[in-house]
Amino acid sequence: MSGGGPVPVRPQAQSPVVLEPPTELDGSVAVRTRLDITKIATEPALRKQRDLLLLAWEKLQYGNPDAGNPKTFFQIGGIHGWPYVPYDGDGSPNGPAMGYCWHGSQLFPTWHRPYVALFEQELRRCATSIAAEYTGPDADDYVKAAEDLRLPYWNWLENNSEVPTIITDPQVTVNAPTGQRTINPNPLSTFVFPTPPLGVTQLPNSRFGAPPATPGSRTARQPLNGGIPTMNRELAADFRTQTNNWRLMLLYRFRPNEFSFFADHSPPNPAPIRNPVFDTSLEGLHDLVHVNVGGAKGQMRYPQVAGMDPIFWFHHCQVDRLLSQWQASHPLCFVQNLDETPDGGTFLTGGAAVPTSPSYPLHPFRRDANGHFWTSEQARDTRNLGYTYDFFSTQEALRVETATAAFEKIAFAPIVDPKEVAPAAPVAPQQQIDEAHEEVHQAAVQFREKAAADVKFDDENDVRWTLVLPAVKRFQFNGSFTILAFFFNADGTLPIPSADELAATPGLKETRGENPNYAGALAVFTITADQAQHCENCRALPDIISGCIDVTAALERIGLITAATPADAQLANWQDGLRLVAVDAEGQAHALVETGQPELHGIVAGGPNGLEHYDANDPPVSARATE
């Protein structure tokens, strides 16, 4: 790839690509359940869905000889970034600001929701076409399987985060309409980049950089560090602690105006109180999967081309599943009106500063052919997009739904103006509104407790110790990187290595899970500073992110705490025993990491007050009780 040459434009379909939910015969939305990919891969009753998933994925990747068609895998994957050309004619190809993504914004999870749904729509279209080709006694069953098929999720919070083999096996065997056949390569394991005449090689280097996307090459995971075995080891090493973070995020009672503290990894500013739960985010969990799966030179660690790796879609289906689970736990907390970024933060022209909001259009996902785009509010209920998740069949989830609907009916007047983002006029006495609100609260508590019970801490401690890195410089290593945290006992009995000595340890990154001093990781999923100059959203965001790591197990291993240590204890010399090492996009370890002043917090997870936290640096200051 070299400089110069025209910027190619994605061809616009004869009619715009519209994200439309599937329908039943009576015209209602056909809602089906998104399943765990391991179930589809292993359960005999789902064998036909497995066949169709693999065959449809292959067809979506390579079935259309025109890879410039907006309904192909390459073009949909490119919405996430490279080759940075407008999708289906949505926006100007020559503007200074490129891309569509909303990383670092409260719209991060809600923008990805219709994105994944668009991919699911086109996958389902391919599956329906293939199902119609079957003959014989199973033909109707394949048609039914295509109707039921939804994009599966990879639940990386379970099974030590090991990637299911159906996503990593180099080849797979399926029952196709023509009989049994082997697909090589497995379409879920890799994607082969198309070759010209797409024009993608004409993209000027100086403007966009050069991610690993050579025409004719394959996507790969951890290509420079041992491949799949290394990927699984690193995921397992880090997600024991990330599961703990997710449990805390479920248990904590976020207030209605605190959605952004949950949604994205930007520092909580302004935060009502110093609270480590606000430094944990859904986006932060998401970032670590991207970087661990990609490793050095793997596409998943590059935002520009992450959508080209098939695992991206199972990963983001899981992110959406967690968003849905959290929504049921916090039914009144959602996207707010926030001055986050200038308008025109993508291919769209503009410049006037406007807030993101529940009604902000999520380009390039068209709701119809008349210029209307999906919004966060319209995508708030996944059933509007034709899917749900298995936990919504529980009594607890149904109670949340019923209570929320009743509260909104009596507390707010109907929306008359469709431009309004939320109703505002109370239509019932305050006492009745308060009682309905309390029912929503109690229903959410019940669902939260049930959901959190399925997400176990990795030990028996109800007191969690959380290391907060409040101001991590986003562009300090010219791309995505991982911060590895190690704790040593600073009581003087054993020498403590310097950060430089630790960074020089051979195999430190790959074997960290076996290191007793290893506490956990925080990832920064980012483009380079130069590339950010062409992303208005990236430029508008602060140059820092925040995040936290559950370090309870590591502190206990080195003897700094026991299971009986109270959350308000002042841990002696913990700062002296902390070592941070960063690993960059090339796999190189660095001892100098800009993170802001690290903080250590004790969090009580349980008891009559729900969650309370204490600052281990200052005199103990209890956070507000959350229940």
C-alpha positions, 0 to 999 in steps of 0.5 A: 500500500502506498500513498496517492490514488483515489479513495474507493467508494463502497458501491451503493446497492440499488436500494439502500440496505435496511435493517429490518427485523424478521417477521412472522406470517401475521406480520409481527416481529419474529423473536428468537433466542440467541444461543451459546455457540457451545450449545449449537456446536455440541447439542444434537437437537441443534445440529441443523442450526450448526450446519446452516451457521457454517454454510451461511457464514461461508456464503456470506464471506465468499458466495458473492463474487462482488466483494464490494456489495454492501451485503458481503462479509467484507463490507459489513466488517469494514463498517468498523473501520478499514477500508474507511469508505462510506457504507452503502453511500451513507456519508461523504468519502472525501470528508476529513473525518472517517469511520462510524464507531463510537468507542469511548462513548456512551453509545459504544454498546448501543451502536454495536447492537444494530451493527451486530443485528445487521450482520445477523440479518445477512447471515440469516438471509444466506441461511434461508437461501441454503435451507431451501436447497435441502430435499428429502425428509429433513428439508422442512426441518432445515427451513425451520432451523433457518427461521430459528437461527440467530447469531450465537454468543461466545460466553467468555466469562465461563469455562476459563474463557477458552474459545470454543473449538468450532471457532478455532478448528482449521476445518469443519464437516457439515451436512450440506444440501448436496451431502456431507462436505468438509469446509476448509478453511473453517469459515468461523476460524478465519477470513481471506481478504479479497483481492483487487479489483476492489481498489482497497490497495489504493488507500493512501498510507499517510492518511489511514495507516496500514493495518494487517489486511493484505489482499489474499491474506488470512486473519489470524489470532496471536500469530506471533506468539503461539496461536490458539494455545497462547490465546486460550492461556492468556484469556484464562489468566485474565478473565478469572478477575474480569468475571469478578468485575462483571459481578460487581457491575451487576450488583451495583445499583447505578442511578438512572443518570449513570449509564455512561459510567457502565457503558464506556471506558472513558474516565467518569467525569464528573463522577458524583463520588470516587467509586471504583465501580465507575472505573469498571466498564462493559467496554473495558471488559470488551477491550481485553478480549480484543487484545488477548485474542489478537495478540501481536499482529492479530486483526482483533487487536486493531479496531480498523480490521477487528470486524474481519475476524469471524470471532469478532461477531461472537464476541460482540454478541456476548457484549450485547448479551451482557448489556441486555443482562445489565439492562434488566438489572437496571431497567431505568438507567439508559443513554442520556443527553451528553455533550460527548463529541462534535456532530460529524464524528464519522463520514457525515458532514457537520461540525456543530456540537450536539449531544449524544442522546437516546434519539441520536441516529446510529449511522449507517444502520438504516431503519427504512429507505427514507433516510431514518436510522436506528437510534439507541431508544429504538434498539433498547428492547432487543425484541424490536430487532428480532431476538432475545436471550435465554435469561429473559424467560425467567420469572425475575426478568418478566417481573422487571419487564412488567414493573417497568412498563407499569411505572412508565405508564403511570409516571409519564405522559405518552410521547406526542412528538417523535423527536422527543427522547423521553416523556416528561409529564407525570400523569399520576399522584406522586405517591403512586409513582413512588410505589411503582418505582419501588416495585421496579427497584425490587424487581431489578434487585431480584433479577440482579441477585439471580444473575450475579449468583450465576457469576461466581467470584473466583474465591470465597471472599466477599470483600473484593480488592480493586486496583484502579488505574484512573488515567491511562494514556491512550496513545502511549504505545502507538496502538492497542496495548495491555497493562499487566499488574503484579503484586509483591509483598513489600515486608522486606523478607524477599527482594522485589524486582524492578519494573525493568527487570520484570519486563525483561523476563522471558515469556512474561506475557504468555506465562503470566497465569502461572505467576503467583505474583500476577494480579490481572490485566487492563487492555487499551483497545485503540488506533494510533495517535496519527490515525486518530486525527482522521476520526472525529470521535477519537479526537473529541475523546480525552487522551486517557481511559480508566479501568480497574483490576480485581486483585483480591486473589493476588493480595491473598497469595502474597500474604497482604490480606486474608479472607478476614481482612476488613474492607476498611483496612489500611494495607501497609506498603501496597504501593511499594509492591506494585509493578506494572508492565505494558505489552505493545502491539508488537509483543514488546514489554515496557516498564514505563507506563502512564496510568495516573496514580494507582488506587486500591479500594476495598469493596464489600460485596454482600450484606444488608447494604449491597456494595460499599467501598473503602479507599485504602489510600486515605482514611476510610471513606464509605461509598453510599450504600447501593441497596 
